[in-house]
Structures are given as structure tokens and as C-alpha cells.
Amino acid sequence: MKILGFTAIGGTIGLTATPGWAAAGDGFGHMMWDGGFGMWGGLMMVIFWALVIGLILLAVRGFSNRSDTGTGQTAIDILRDRYARGEIDEDEFERRRAKLEARKQ
């Protein structure tokens, strides 16, 4: 004996045939037999959401992986450039250079 039931999957409503023993109220008719997808539908949903979350994480990581300096200069190079442009005097240059070299050791 078959009992007809309605199933909603993916936004469409379909008419499915369900074995009578599965729809008799023993608890199995809702997921395992009604609609035909059962565990595969649940697995596909998990895979879908994992892909969506993974793509979002890759996008966020790609946009936030920008470097502010961009030139690859070291601290001593920046100090020399500032001295060459006249932003700092010789005493300031020597004092800061000595601090930078002390940190290396």
C-alpha cells in the first residue's frame, strides 16, 4: 500500500509516493523515505555551506592581506631617506641609527 505525500525540496513542491509502513507514524517517514534524498540531501547541504563559508573567508583574507609599507625598506633605509631630505639633523640621525643598531644585537 502506498500513501501519497507532498515534499518541499529546493523551493519546489513535489508529489512523492511513500511506502505505507514508512508513513505509518513510526518516525522514519519524514527524512529517510519521503522525498528520496535522505542523508545525501543533508550531506549536500553541509558541503554547500562549507563552500560558501570558505569562499567568504578567502575573500576576506585576500582583501585584508595588503601591506601598508609596500616598498620593502628597512628602518635604517627610511632613516637615511629622512636625513637626506632634511627632515632630521645629523645628531638626530646618529642617535636613532645607534638605537636601531643596538636592537639588532
Residue pairs with C-beta under 8 A, 6 or more apart in sequence:
1 20
2 17
2 18
2 19
2 20
3 17
3 18
3 19
3 20
3 23
4 15
4 16
4 17
4 18
5 15
5 16
5 17
5 18
5 23
5 29
5 34
6 13
6 14
6 15
6 16
7 13
7 14
7 15
7 16
7 34
7 35
8 14
9 35
9 37
9 41
14 35
16 34
16 35
16 36
18 29
18 33
18 34
19 33
22 28
22 29
22 32
22 33
22 34
23 29
23 33
23 34
31 38
32 38
32 39
35 41
37 44
73 81
75 100
76 97
76 100
79 88
79 93
79 96
79 97
79 100
80 93
82 88
82 93
83 90
83 93
88 96
